[in-house]
Amino acid sequence: MKDHIINDWHMIGSVDLHNEHVIALEWLHKGSKLILSHDKDTVRYSDKFQRVPVHDFRPSVVHFGGRPMDGWIAVTATGLVCVTLISPNKEVKTLYESLSAVRSKMILADVAYCNNGDLMVVTSDGLISSAVRCFKVSIKAQHGGADFTVTCQPMASFFMKTYTTNHQSCQYGKISHLRFAWKEGTNALLTCAAGNSGSCVEFWEMKEQASPVHKVFQSAGGGSGEYKSLKWKYVDTILHTSEVSAVTSSRLSPSDGALIPHYSGIVAYKDSSIKLLYRSSVTQVAAVTMENIVRLASDSGLSQSTMAGELTCMRQSTTGYIMVGVDIYSQMFVYRLSTSRDTYFQTGTLLATNHIVNLLEYCMLNGYDWFDVLLCVRPGYIDSVCDWLTDSFMKQPASIQQVYYNKYLTIKASLYRRLAYGQGKAGDCIARLLLNAVATCLHSVLRPSMLSGQEKGPVEKLTNLMRANKSEADLTSMLSLVKATETKAREYIVEPSVLQCLQQLLQWITDFTLYLLALLPTQYVHKTEHPRCGLLNDVSALHTLRELLLLIRLWGLLNPNCLPNFTATSDNLGC
């Protein structure tokens, strides 16, 4: 994205794989993870959410100074691994390596992230008689980050249980899908086989297994006499009369805390049915059939019935509460997933509100999109959720509030937009966002002449002065208090050329203040609500406006041309 604009994309590089067919593609992990703490009952973010230590979950690629790098990994149909790295200065570097010593045909592949920063790649040639092969891919920096190397190591493989049980009369002829149960964990895998009689989905787990070592091969120093290795263990199978058309799984693993749903994957079949599978096995949690889906035609506004086909692609949201699928007719479907925590979203209890607030805070701190959480909340409970979210945010330290203030207001605005009567409150949140952005811009031009470690900056001094004299309504009196101390007044001096560039922002501040003053009669006399009316009761926003108006008066003494301009809309304002 160019300048962080979501609808303005530009290419920074490209990779030519020389006619190789890509069968799996994933972004590299940056190693940053946040989990919910179960032991502490507190409202402080630092105690409620814990950052996973770097040694417990490492980035896929580490640059100079331990900084993670952006990039992606691609696996082709011939077993070629292509790793593309993007440096901080937008330079693209591509590395190639073969999964095994001998290149072979591959049809299916999937990629997951290991805790130590490696990537696990599972592949299959599509034949039920062939083994499902697993490889570990390591990307390491060399010579202080100047060069990088890719190493592929074979891991334990396995044959599907339905083939090894009775391989002579196996009713399934091919492996149709491979999918890790969760991307941030390599110890669980879903394998799907298809045939004329339908399909089966097997759930496998990778566990550490100890094997005894003969005394002849044991070291002279003794030891435990056991050799530990990773092996795949079969767990369970679920059968269906139709073939599998698409499989998806959650990104987050069960170790990320109690906020994550208790299921391992979603399987769609060619008979338009969808099954939700439990996390520790492939037990069915819920099922739905896509036979007659009613959609609202955007052009005519009439309710029409359309026939839905089989899903060809499915993806889950980051938190796992929403699934988006596309069928063979290019129709998109959005499902709110039914989980063991579904009652949290449907009931109006304090537990439900607390769980929703924890989810929103989790998305806010991790940088995830909270769209799926919005769809899971009933409109009748949005006001209570916003109140809980506000109370929790106001109890955080000032430094934490300053960092997440914009994201907090954006979440509240998106919640209020779901209400029929919440557009005014959503407008209040957007106005606070814009006011905070303008205030930050104006405060950033203030530079202290001399500042030691114990002294406060000019912005903090101005805030304390305004709050100490909050009953003073005359800005001229406040201006005299600032000018009384020559040292204080000197800290607010800005170059006239810079002030002229800020004239439009200063104009917006005064126009917005006049708009709020014009809303006072309508709110307290006529009892009517208008957009941005809520800011009249926001003490923090009013304090910010007073500070900015005082700065405008101070800067007007330095450069009168930067002062706002007003045009009378009536010939006689006294009438």
C-alpha positions in Angstrom: 0.0 0.0 0.0 1.3 3.4 -0.9 1.2 5.9 2.1 -0.9 3.3 4.0 -3.9 3.9 1.6 -5.8 0.7 1.3 -7.0 1.4 -2.3 -3.7 2.5 -3.7 -1.3 -0.4 -4.3 2.0 -0.4 -6.1 4.5 -3.2 -6.9 7.8 -3.1 -5.2 9.2 -6.3 -6.9 8.4 -9.5 -8.7 9.8 -13.0 -8.8 10.0 -15.2 -11.9 9.7 -18.9 -11.1 10.5 -20.0 -14.7 7.1 -21.7 -15.5 6.9 -23.4 -12.1 3.4 -24.1 -10.8 2.9 -22.8 -7.2 0.8 -25.1 -5.0 1.4 -23.4 -1.6 2.1 -19.8 -0.6 2.4 -18.2 2.8 3.8 -15.0 4.4 6.7 -15.3 6.7 5.9 -15.0 10.4 7.2 -12.0 12.4 7.1 -13.8 15.7 4.9 -11.4 17.6 2.1 -13.2 19.5 -0.2 -12.1 22.4 -2.1 -14.5 24.6 -4.8 -14.0 27.2 -3.6 -14.6 30.8 -5.9 -17.0 32.7 -4.3 -16.5 36.2 -4.8 -12.8 36.6 -8.1 -11.1 37.0 -7.3 -7.5 36.2 -8.2 -4.7 33.7 -4.6 -3.6 32.9 -3.6 -4.7 29.4 -0.1 -5.5 30.6 -1.5 -8.1 33.1 -4.5 -9.3 31.1 -2.5 -10.0 27.9 1.0 -11.5 27.9 3.5 -11.1 25.0 4.9 -14.5 24.0 8.7 -14.4 24.7 10.9 -14.5 21.6 12.6 -17.8 22.6 9.1 -19.4 22.7 8.0 -18.3 19.3 10.7 -16.9 17.0 10.3 -15.0 13.7 10.7 -17.0 10.4 13.7 -14.8 9.4 15.7 -12.5 11.6 17.7 -9.6 10.2 20.5 -7.6 11.8 19.7 -6.8 15.5 17.1 -9.5 15.8 14.6 -7.6 13.7 12.1 -9.8 11.7 12.0 -9.5 7.9 9.0 -9.4 5.6 8.6 -11.9 2.8 6.9 -15.1 1.7 7.6 -18.8 1.0 6.3 -20.6 -2.1 6.3 -24.3 -2.9 6.1 -25.5 -6.5 4.8 -28.7 -8.1 8.3 -30.0 -8.6 9.4 -29.6 -5.0 11.1 -26.3 -5.3 11.1 -23.9 -2.4 11.2 -20.2 -3.3 11.8 -17.8 -0.4 11.4 -14.1 -1.1 12.7 -11.6 1.4 11.9 -7.8 1.5 14.5 -5.6 3.2 13.6 -2.5 5.1 14.6 -0.4 2.1 12.2 -2.4 -0.2 14.9 -4.5 -1.9 13.7 -7.9 -2.9 16.0 -11.0 -2.5 15.0 -14.5 -3.7 16.4 -17.8 -2.6 15.8 -21.2 -4.1 16.2 -24.7 -2.6 14.8 -28.2 -3.3 12.8 -29.9 -0.6 14.6 -33.2 -1.2 17.7 -34.4 -3.0 15.6 -35.6 -5.9 12.9 -33.4 -7.4 9.5 -35.2 -7.7 6.0 -34.3 -8.7 3.8 -32.8 -6.1 0.1 -31.8 -6.3 -0.8 -30.8 -2.7 1.2 -28.8 -0.2 0.6 -26.7 3.0 2.9 -24.6 5.2 2.8 -23.9 8.9 5.0 -22.1 11.4 7.2 -23.8 14.0 7.9 -22.3 17.4 11.7 -22.0 16.7 11.1 -20.0 13.6 11.3 -22.8 11.1 8.5 -23.6 8.6 6.9 -27.0 8.2 5.9 -28.1 4.7 3.7 -31.1 4.1 3.3 -32.4 0.6 1.6 -35.2 -1.4 1.6 -36.4 -5.0 -2.1 -37.0 -4.8 -2.0 -40.8 -4.8 -3.4 -42.7 -1.8 -0.6 -45.3 -2.2 2.1 -42.6 -1.7 3.2 -41.3 1.6 2.3 -37.9 2.9 5.8 -36.3 3.2 6.9 -33.6 5.7 9.8 -31.3 5.5 11.3 -28.6 7.8 12.5 -25.4 6.1 15.0 -23.2 7.9 16.0 -19.7 6.8 19.1 -18.3 8.5 21.1 -15.1 8.1 24.8 -15.2 7.4 27.5 -12.6 7.7 25.5 -10.2 9.8 22.4 -10.3 7.7 24.2 -9.7 4.3 23.4 -13.2 3.0 20.7 -15.8 3.8 20.6 -19.6 3.4 17.7 -22.0 3.0 17.9 -25.5 4.4 15.4 -28.3 3.9 15.3 -31.3 6.2 13.0 -34.3 5.8 10.8 -35.1 8.7 8.6 -38.1 9.6 6.1 -39.2 6.9 3.0 -41.4 7.0 0.5 -43.3 4.9 -3.2 -42.6 5.4 -4.9 -44.9 7.8 -7.6 -45.8 5.3 -4.9 -47.2 2.9 -2.8 -49.1 5.4 -5.8 -50.8 7.0 -6.8 -52.5 3.8 -4.7 -51.3 0.9 -5.8 -54.0 -1.5 -9.4 -53.0 -1.5 -9.1 -49.4 -0.6 -12.2 -47.5 -1.9 -10.4 -44.2 -2.1 -8.1 -43.5 -5.0 -6.5 -40.1 -4.3 -5.6 -37.6 -1.6 -7.6 -34.5 -2.4 -6.6 -32.0 0.4 -3.9 -31.4 3.0 -4.3 -28.7 5.7 -2.6 -28.0 9.0 -5.2 -27.7 11.8 -3.8 -24.3 12.7 -1.1 -22.3 11.0 0.8 -21.4 14.1 1.3 -25.0 15.1 2.7 -28.0 13.3 1.5 -30.8 15.5 -1.9 -31.4 13.9 -2.8 -32.2 10.3 -6.1 -32.8 8.3 -5.8 -35.2 5.3 -8.7 -35.8 2.9 -9.1 -38.8 0.6 -11.7 -39.1 -2.1 -13.1 -42.0 -4.2 -16.3 -43.2 -5.9 -18.0 -43.9 -2.6 -17.4 -40.5 -1.1 -14.5 -39.1 1.1 -12.9 -39.4 4.4 -11.1 -36.8 6.6 -8.3 -38.1 8.9 -6.9 -36.2 11.8 -3.2 -36.8 12.6 -1.0 -35.4 15.4 2.8 -35.2 15.6 4.1 -36.3 18.9 7.5 -37.0 20.4 8.1 -40.7 20.8 10.9 -42.3 22.7 12.6 -45.4 21.3 14.9 -47.7 23.3 18.6 -47.7 22.3 20.7 -50.8 22.5 23.6 -50.7 25.0 26.1 -51.1 22.2 25.1 -47.8 20.7 24.8 -45.9 24.0 27.5 -43.4 24.9 30.1 -44.3 27.3 28.9 -41.7 29.8 25.6 -43.5 30.1 22.3 -41.6 29.6 18.7 -42.4 29.5 19.0 -45.1 26.9 16.2 -43.6 24.8 16.2 -41.9 21.5 13.4 -39.3 21.1 12.0 -38.5 17.7 8.9 -36.9 16.2 6.3 -39.2 14.7 2.8 -38.9 13.3 0.0 -40.5 15.3 -3.5 -41.3 13.9 -6.4 -39.8 15.9 -9.7 -40.2 14.2 -11.6 -40.3 10.9 -14.9 -38.8 9.7 -16.7 -40.2 6.6 -19.1 -38.6 4.1 -20.9 -39.7 1.0 -19.6 -36.8 -1.2 -16.1 -35.7 -2.1 -14.4 -32.8 -0.3 -14.3 -29.5 -2.2 -12.5 -27.2 0.2 -10.8 -27.3 3.6 -9.8 -24.4 5.8 -8.3 -24.1 9.3 -7.7 -21.4 11.9 -4.4 -19.4 12.0 -4.1 -19.2 15.8 -3.3 -22.3 17.8 -5.1 -23.5 21.1 -2.1 -22.2 23.1 -3.1 -18.6 22.3 -5.6 -18.6 25.1 -9.3 -19.0 25.9 -10.4 -16.5 23.3 -9.7 -19.0 20.5 -12.7 -21.2 19.3 -12.5 -24.9 20.1 -12.4 -26.4 16.6 -9.7 -27.5 14.2 -11.1 -26.9 10.8 -14.0 -26.5 8.4 -14.7 -29.0 5.5 -16.9 -28.3 2.5 -18.3 -31.0 0.3 -19.4 -31.2 -3.3 -23.0 -31.8 -2.2 -23.1 -28.2 -0.8 -22.7 -29.3 2.8 -20.3 -27.8 5.3 -19.0 -29.4 8.5 -17.3 -27.8 11.5 -14.9 -30.1 13.3 -13.8 -30.2 16.9 -10.3 -29.2 17.9 -8.9 -32.3 19.5 -10.4 -34.7 16.9 -12.6 -34.6 13.8 -15.8 -34.9 15.7 -18.5 -32.9 14.0 -19.6 -29.8 16.0 -22.1 -28.3 13.5 -23.2 -28.7 9.9 -25.1 -26.7 7.3 -26.3 -27.3 3.8 -26.1 -24.7 1.1 -29.2 -25.6 -1.0 -31.4 -22.4 -1.2 -29.5 -19.3 -0.1 -31.6 -16.1 0.0 -29.7 -13.0 -0.9 -30.8 -9.4 -1.4 -30.4 -8.1 -4.9 -28.6 -4.8 -4.7 -30.1 -3.3 -7.9 -33.8 -4.1 -7.4 -34.0 -4.4 -3.6 -36.1 -7.6 -4.0 -35.4 -10.8 -2.2 -34.4 -13.5 -4.6 -33.6 -17.2 -4.2 -30.4 -18.4 -5.9 -29.0 -21.9 -6.1 -25.6 -22.2 -4.3 -22.9 -24.4 -5.7 -20.1 -26.2 -4.0 -17.5 -24.1 -2.3 -14.2 -24.0 -4.0 -12.3 -21.8 -1.6 -12.8 -21.0 2.1 -10.9 -18.8 4.6 -11.4 -18.1 8.3 -10.9 -14.8 10.0 -7.9 -14.3 12.2 -9.8 -14.9 15.4 -11.8 -17.8 13.8 -15.3 -16.6 14.3 -16.2 -15.9 10.7 -15.8 -18.0 7.6 -15.8 -16.6 4.0 -16.3 -19.0 1.1 -16.6 -18.7 -2.7 -18.6 -21.2 -4.8 -18.3 -22.3 -8.4 -20.7 -19.5 -9.5 -18.4 -16.8 -8.0 -20.8 -16.1 -5.2 -19.4 -15.2 -1.8 -20.9 -16.4 1.4 -20.1 -15.3 5.0 -20.9 -17.6 7.9 -20.8 -16.8 11.6 -19.3 -20.0 13.1 -21.2 -21.8 15.9 -18.7 -22.8 18.6 -18.7 -23.9 22.2 -18.6 -20.2 23.1 -21.6 -19.2 21.0 -23.7 -18.5 24.1 -21.3 -15.8 25.1 -22.4 -13.8 22.1 -26.1 -14.6 22.3 -26.8 -13.8 25.9 -26.7 -10.5 27.6 -24.8 -11.6 30.7 -21.8 -9.9 32.1 -19.8 -13.0 31.0 -20.8 -12.3 27.4 -19.9 -8.6 27.6 -16.6 -9.4 29.2 -15.7 -12.0 26.6 -16.5 -9.6 23.7 -14.5 -6.8 25.3 -11.5 -9.2 25.7 -11.8 -10.1 22.0 -11.9 -6.5 20.9 -8.9 -5.6 23.1 -7.0 -8.6 21.8 -7.6 -7.4 18.2 -6.6 -3.9 19.2 -3.3 -4.9 20.8 -2.4 -7.4 18.1 -3.4 -5.3 15.2 -6.0 -7.8 13.9 -9.2 -6.8 12.2 -12.2 -7.0 14.5 -14.9 -7.4 11.7 -15.7 -10.9 12.7 -16.3 -9.9 16.3 -18.7 -7.2 15.2 -20.8 -9.7 13.3 -21.0 -11.9 16.4 -22.4 -9.2 18.7 -26.1 -8.6 18.9 -27.1 -4.9 18.4 -28.9 -4.8 21.7 -25.7 -5.3 23.6 -23.5 -2.9 21.8 -24.1 0.0 24.2 -23.0 -2.2 27.2 -19.9 -3.4 25.2 -18.9 0.1 24.5 -19.3 1.1 28.1 -17.2 -1.8 29.3 -14.6 -1.1 26.6 -14.4 2.6 27.7 -14.1 1.8 31.4 -11.3 -0.7 30.7 -9.5 1.7 28.4 -9.7 4.6 30.9 -8.1 2.5 33.6 -4.9 2.0 31.5 -1.8 4.1 32.1 -1.6 7.4 30.2 1.2 6.0 27.9 -0.9 3.0 26.9 -3.9 5.3 26.2 -1.8 7.5 24.0 -0.6 4.6 21.9 -3.9 2.9 21.3 -6.3 5.9 21.4 -6.9 6.0 17.7 -7.5 2.3 17.4 -9.8 2.5 20.5 -11.9 5.2 18.9 -12.1 3.3 15.6 -13.4 0.2 17.3 -16.1 2.2 19.1 -17.1 3.9 15.9 -17.5 0.6 14.1 -19.6 -0.7 17.0 -22.0 2.3 16.9 -22.4 2.0 13.1 -24.2 -1.3 13.6 -27.0 0.6 15.6 -29.9 2.3 13.8 -29.5 5.2 16.2 -25.7 5.1 16.5 -24.6 7.2 13.6 -24.3 10.3 15.8 -22.2 8.5 18.3 -20.0 7.1 15.5 -19.6 10.6 14.3 -18.4 11.7 17.7 -15.7 9.0 17.6 -14.6 10.1 14.1 -14.5 13.8 15.3 -12.4 12.8 18.3 -10.0 11.0 15.9 -9.7 14.1 13.7 -9.3 16.4 16.7 -6.6 14.2 18.2 -4.7 14.1 14.8 -4.8 17.9 14.5 -3.8 18.4 18.1 -0.8 16.0 17.7 0.3 17.8 14.6 0.1 21.2 16.3 1.8 20.0 19.4 4.7 18.4 17.4 5.9 21.9 16.3 6.6 22.9 19.8 10.2 22.3 20.7 11.8 23.2 24.1 15.0 25.2 24.0 16.5 23.2 26.9 15.1 20.1 28.4 16.6 17.9 31.1 15.4 14.5 32.1 13.3 15.7 35.0 11.6 18.7 33.2 8.4 18.6 31.3 8.0 19.7 27.7 6.0 22.7 26.6 2.9 20.6 25.8 2.8 19.1 29.3 3.3 22.5 30.8 0.5 24.0 28.8 -1.8 21.2 29.7 -1.1 21.6 33.4 -1.6 25.4 33.2 -4.9 25.0 31.5 -6.2 22.4 33.9 -5.0 24.4 36.9 -7.1 27.3 35.7 -10.0 25.4 34.2 -12.5 27.8 35.7 -11.0 30.7 33.7 -13.1 31.1 30.5 -11.3 34.2 29.2 -8.4 33.2 26.9 -7.0 36.7 27.2 -6.4 36.2 30.9 -4.8 32.8 30.2 -2.6 34.5 27.6 -1.4 36.9 30.1 -0.5 34.1 32.5 1.7 32.5 29.8 3.3 35.8 28.8 4.1 36.6 32.5 6.9 34.1 32.4 9.4 34.9 29.7 10.8 31.4 29.7 7.4 29.8 29.2 6.5 32.2 26.4 9.7 31.5 24.6 8.9 27.8 24.4 5.9 28.4 22.3 7.7 30.5 19.6 7.4 28.9 16.1 8.8 30.2 12.9 6.3 32.4 11.0 6.7 30.3 7.8 5.7 27.2 9.7 2.7 28.9 11.2 1.5 29.9 7.7 1.6 26.3 6.6 -0.6 25.4 9.5 -3.3 28.0 8.8 -5.8 25.5 7.4 -5.6 23.4 10.5 -6.0 26.4 12.8 -9.0 27.4 10.7 -10.5 23.9 11.2 -10.1 24.2 15.0 -11.9 27.4 15.3 -14.7 26.4 12.9 -15.2 23.2 14.8 -15.3 25.2 18.1 -18.0 27.5 16.7 -20.0 24.4 15.5 -20.0 23.0 19.0 -21.1 26.3 20.4 -24.0 26.5 17.9 -25.1 23.0 19.1 -25.6 24.1 22.7 -29.1 25.5 22.3 -30.3 22.5 20.3 -29.0 20.0 22.9 -30.0 21.7 26.2 -33.2 23.6 25.1 -34.7 21.6 22.2 -33.3 18.2 23.5 -32.3 17.2 20.0 -29.1 15.3 19.1 -26.9 16.3 16.2 -23.6 14.8 14.9 -20.7 15.5 17.2 -23.1 16.6 20.0 -21.4 14.1 22.3 -18.2 16.1 22.4 -19.9 18.8 24.4 -19.9 16.3 27.3 -16.3 15.1 26.7 -14.1 16.9 29.2 -10.9 15.7 27.5 -11.9 17.0 24.1 -13.0 20.4 25.5 -9.6 20.7 27.3 -7.8 19.9 24.0 -9.9 22.6 22.3 -9.0 25.2 25.0 -5.3 24.4 24.6 -5.4 24.7 20.9 -7.3 28.0 21.0 -4.7 29.4 23.4 -1.9 28.3 21.0 -3.7 30.0 18.2 -3.8 33.3 20.2 -0.1 33.0 21.0 0.9 32.2 17.4 -1.3 35.1 16.2 1.0 37.5 17.9 4.0 36.1 16.0 2.3 35.9 12.6 -1.2 37.5 12.2 -1.6 36.0 8.8 -1.9 32.5 10.3 -5.1 33.5 12.3 -8.4 32.0 11.1 -10.6 34.0 8.8 -14.4 34.4 9.4 -17.1 35.6 7.1 -20.3 37.0 8.5 -23.4 35.3 7.1 -25.8 38.2 8.0 -25.6 41.9 7.5 -26.5 42.6 11.1 -25.5 39.9 13.6 -27.1 41.8 16.4 -30.6 41.3 15.1 
